[in-house]
């Protein structure tokens, strides 16, 4: 049906655009968290001097890079034929959703109680990324859509 195809086109493009927004927010959270851990001192040393904190920041950076790659792929496939476009959009939505949740949670934890206050942008960004994860269906829905469009499983 022509209307269904038009709706899928709009949803795929919306997911690509929202994915790009989520990646920007994730990068902002990473940058703010990195800066905070450099100036926040505990036991006379900056938090970032702690090896465990550095590992968490590195994991956040990897998640940002993975999400950025998926967002770029979805954007590049926005005008592709419907199956390829749908697979790229759903793959990006699922992966970015998982990455966004991880980065948001780590950022809030590393900021401590300040991460959920209205005083810092971190709390607002956290809420926005959690909303992104559920918009247009969660990761499980998009993993299934990706597999269905690839012919790996029968449509539900």
FENZIJO-V983921 format. One record per helix or strand of 2 or more residues. SS is the DSSP state (H for helix, E for strand). FROM is the first residue (numbers start at 1). TO is the last residue. Records with the same first field share a line. If there is no record, write none. Layout:
SS->FROM-TO + FROM-TO
This chain:
H->2-39 + 47-49 + 51-76 + 82-116 + 121-134 + 139-149
E->41-42 + 45-46
